[in-house]
Amino acid sequence: MTAKEHYDRHLADFYEWMSGDFDTQQAVQQEFFELHSIFPHENKTAIDLGAGHGLQSISLAKLGFDVIAFDFSKKLISDLNDRSKGYSIRAIESDIADFYKYAERAGLIICMGDTISHLDTFESLCKLIEACYEKLEEKGRLVLSFRDYGIELTDTQRFIPVKSDDRRILTCFLEYFERQVRVTDLLYEKDLSSNNWIQKVSSYMKLRVTHSNVSEIIKSAGFKVLSDENINRMVYIVAEK
């Protein structure tokens, strides 16, 4: 199953619940941008690749950017549109690999939340980063966040509790291959009418990105890395053209 199919058939239905309280998480994202001096300059256009339900897009719009948001999930784009009323956000349902067909030149491009691992090959990742470089103005910035899959989890470490409450329990199971990781989301959801727990399972393949190979791709495309840090087991890179 592809990443898009996984989202369409499984993950999009509980994505918002999994992500946590929107206002709290949006404030965290906005604080990250402010701490790294991500503000609009002459070119106020920001491109959000893999925008989801809008945590980063709304944060950037609040900071004064005109945002073009891309996501391949029809449901998540709909959720983003519902939230973006009153903000300068244009949402486009599209694979992030095709963003350059629709987007104009920008002062900022972001791709956050482990979205780059949804690409099918490292060649596609290289092309995406190169397209970002071409679309950015001089001194424009690229912001990425992703999980480092370089260290292989083993045995019971591969079962990762994601979130649970009295109605849902979500666990993620990882299987490692040379260039990919198979991700299986196991969701137990309580049927309120019968009080029984129903299991819903879906698997898809992610690109096995690592801190080192993504850093090399960014530098090879011509970017200068301004900051590179690990926050809550996610790698965050801010680079400049």
C-alpha positions as CSV (number, residue, x, y, z in Angstrom):
1,M,0.0,0.0,0.0
2,T,1.3,3.5,-0.9
3,A,1.4,6.3,1.7
4,K,-1.5,8.0,0.0
5,E,-3.6,4.9,0.1
6,H,-2.7,4.4,3.8
7,Y,-3.9,8.0,4.6
8,D,-7.0,7.7,2.4
9,R,-8.2,4.4,3.8
10,H,-6.9,4.6,7.4
11,L,-4.8,7.3,8.9
12,A,-6.7,10.5,7.8
13,D,-9.8,9.4,9.8
14,F,-7.9,9.7,13.1
15,Y,-5.0,12.0,12.1
16,E,-6.3,15.0,14.1
17,W,-6.9,12.9,17.2
18,M,-3.4,11.4,16.9
19,S,-1.8,14.9,16.5
20,G,-3.2,16.2,19.7
21,D,-4.9,19.5,20.6
22,F,-4.7,21.7,17.6
23,D,-4.2,25.1,19.3
24,T,-1.5,23.7,21.6
25,Q,0.4,22.0,18.8
26,Q,0.0,25.0,16.5
27,A,1.5,27.3,19.2
28,V,4.5,24.9,19.4
29,Q,5.1,25.1,15.7
30,Q,4.8,28.9,15.7
31,E,7.3,29.1,18.5
32,F,9.8,27.0,16.5
33,F,9.6,29.4,13.5
34,E,10.0,32.5,15.8
35,L,13.0,31.0,17.6
36,H,14.7,30.4,14.2
37,S,13.8,33.8,12.8
38,I,11.4,32.5,10.2
39,F,9.6,35.6,9.2
40,P,8.5,37.0,5.8
41,H,10.8,39.5,4.0
42,E,10.4,40.8,0.5
43,N,8.9,37.6,-0.8
44,K,6.1,36.7,1.6
45,T,5.2,33.4,-0.2
46,A,5.7,30.3,1.9
47,I,5.1,26.8,0.5
48,D,4.1,24.1,3.0
49,L,4.7,20.6,1.6
50,G,2.6,17.9,3.3
51,A,0.5,20.4,5.2
52,G,-1.8,18.0,6.8
53,H,-4.6,19.7,8.7
54,G,-2.7,23.0,8.9
55,L,-0.4,23.2,12.0
56,Q,2.5,24.8,10.1
57,S,0.4,26.6,7.5
58,I,-1.6,28.5,10.1
59,S,1.5,29.2,12.1
60,L,3.2,30.8,9.0
61,A,0.0,32.7,8.1
62,K,-0.1,34.2,11.6
63,L,3.5,35.3,11.1
64,G,2.5,37.2,8.0
65,F,3.3,34.7,5.2
66,D,1.0,34.1,2.2
67,V,0.9,30.3,2.3
68,I,0.5,27.7,-0.5
69,A,-0.3,24.4,1.2
70,F,0.1,21.0,-0.5
71,D,-1.2,17.6,0.7
72,F,-2.2,14.4,-1.1
73,S,-5.1,13.7,1.3
74,K,-8.5,15.1,0.3
75,K,-9.8,14.9,3.9
76,L,-6.8,16.7,5.4
77,I,-7.0,19.4,2.7
78,S,-10.7,19.8,3.6
79,D,-9.8,20.0,7.3
80,L,-7.2,22.7,6.5
81,N,-9.7,24.7,4.5
82,D,-12.1,24.6,7.3
83,R,-9.5,26.1,9.7
84,S,-7.9,28.5,7.3
85,K,-10.8,30.9,6.9
86,G,-9.5,34.4,7.5
87,Y,-5.9,33.5,6.8
88,S,-3.8,33.9,3.6
89,I,-3.7,30.2,2.8
90,R,-4.3,28.5,-0.5
91,A,-4.7,24.7,-0.2
92,I,-3.9,22.4,-3.1
93,E,-4.6,18.7,-3.2
94,S,-1.4,17.3,-4.8
95,D,1.5,15.0,-4.2
96,I,4.4,17.0,-2.9
97,A,6.6,15.8,-5.7
98,D,4.5,17.8,-8.1
99,F,4.4,21.0,-6.1
100,Y,6.6,22.9,-8.6
101,K,3.9,22.6,-11.3
102,Y,1.6,24.9,-9.3
103,A,3.8,26.9,-7.0
104,E,5.3,30.3,-7.6
105,R,8.7,31.5,-6.4
106,A,8.9,31.6,-2.7
107,G,10.8,33.1,0.2
108,L,10.3,29.9,2.3
109,I,9.6,26.2,1.7
110,I,8.9,23.8,4.6
111,C,8.3,20.1,4.6
112,M,7.7,18.9,8.2
113,G,6.3,16.1,10.2
114,D,8.3,13.2,8.6
115,T,6.6,14.0,5.2
116,I,9.8,13.4,3.1
117,S,9.8,9.7,4.1
118,H,6.5,9.4,2.1
119,L,8.5,9.7,-1.2
120,D,9.0,6.4,-2.9
121,T,12.8,6.7,-3.8
122,F,15.9,8.6,-2.8
123,E,16.0,9.8,-6.4
124,S,12.5,11.4,-5.8
125,L,13.8,13.0,-2.6
126,C,16.8,14.5,-4.5
127,K,14.5,15.9,-7.2
128,L,12.2,17.4,-4.5
129,I,15.1,19.2,-2.7
130,E,16.5,20.4,-6.1
131,A,13.0,21.7,-7.0
132,C,12.9,23.5,-3.7
133,Y,16.2,25.2,-4.4
134,E,15.0,26.3,-7.9
135,K,11.7,27.7,-6.5
136,L,13.3,29.7,-3.7
137,E,14.5,33.3,-4.0
138,E,18.1,34.0,-3.1
139,K,18.5,33.8,0.6
140,G,15.2,31.9,0.8
141,R,15.0,29.2,3.4
142,L,14.1,25.5,3.5
143,V,12.9,23.9,6.7
144,L,12.7,20.1,7.1
145,S,11.8,17.8,9.9
146,F,11.9,14.1,9.8
147,R,12.7,10.9,11.8
148,D,16.1,9.4,11.5
149,Y,15.6,5.7,10.6
150,G,19.3,5.0,10.5
151,I,19.3,3.1,13.8
152,E,17.3,0.0,13.5
153,L,15.0,-0.8,16.4
154,T,14.8,-4.5,17.3
155,D,12.5,-6.9,19.1
156,T,9.9,-5.2,21.3
157,Q,11.4,-1.8,20.5
158,R,9.7,-2.0,17.2
159,F,6.3,-1.6,18.9
160,I,5.8,2.1,19.5
161,P,2.8,3.3,21.6
162,V,1.5,6.5,19.9
163,K,-1.6,7.6,21.7
164,S,-4.4,6.1,23.8
165,D,-7.6,7.2,25.5
166,D,-10.8,5.6,26.6
167,R,-12.0,5.2,23.0
168,R,-8.9,4.6,21.0
169,I,-5.5,2.9,21.3
170,L,-2.9,3.5,18.6
171,T,0.3,1.5,18.3
172,C,2.9,1.6,15.5
173,F,5.0,-1.3,14.4
174,L,8.2,-0.9,12.4
175,E,10.0,-3.4,10.0
176,Y,13.4,-2.3,8.6
177,F,14.7,-3.0,5.1
178,E,17.8,-1.6,3.3
179,R,16.2,1.5,1.8
180,Q,12.7,1.4,3.3
181,V,10.7,0.9,6.5
182,R,7.4,-0.8,6.7
183,V,5.1,1.0,9.1
184,T,2.0,-0.8,10.4
185,D,-0.6,1.3,12.3
186,L,-2.7,-0.8,14.7
187,L,-5.7,1.0,15.9
188,Y,-8.2,-0.3,18.5
189,E,-11.4,1.7,18.5
190,K,-14.3,1.1,20.9
191,D,-17.7,0.6,19.3
192,L,-19.9,2.7,21.7
193,S,-23.1,0.8,20.6
194,S,-21.7,-2.7,21.6
195,N,-18.9,-1.6,23.9
196,N,-16.6,-3.9,21.9
197,W,-13.1,-3.0,20.7
198,I,-12.6,-3.2,17.0
199,Q,-9.1,-3.6,15.4
200,K,-8.2,-1.6,12.3
201,V,-4.8,-2.3,10.7
202,S,-3.0,-0.8,7.8
203,S,0.6,-0.9,6.5
204,Y,2.7,1.2,4.1
205,M,6.3,1.7,3.1
206,K,8.3,4.7,4.1
207,L,11.7,5.8,2.7
208,R,14.4,4.9,5.2
209,V,15.8,8.5,5.5
210,T,18.7,9.2,7.9
211,H,20.2,12.3,9.3
212,S,23.3,11.9,7.3
213,N,21.8,11.2,3.9
214,V,19.3,14.0,4.1
215,S,22.0,16.4,5.2
216,E,24.1,15.4,2.2
217,I,21.2,15.8,-0.3
218,I,20.5,19.3,1.1
219,K,24.1,20.4,0.7
220,S,24.5,18.7,-2.7
221,A,21.6,20.8,-3.9
222,G,23.4,24.0,-3.0
223,F,21.9,24.8,0.3
224,K,23.8,26.2,3.3
225,V,22.7,24.6,6.6
226,L,22.0,27.2,9.2
227,S,20.8,24.9,12.0
228,D,20.6,21.2,12.6
229,E,19.1,19.8,15.8
230,N,17.2,16.9,17.3
231,I,14.0,17.7,19.1
232,N,11.9,14.9,20.7
233,R,13.5,12.3,18.4
234,M,12.8,14.4,15.2
235,V,15.6,16.0,13.2
236,Y,15.0,19.7,12.3
237,I,17.1,21.3,9.6
238,V,17.0,25.0,8.5
239,A,18.9,25.7,5.3
240,E,19.4,28.8,3.1
241,K,19.8,29.1,-0.6
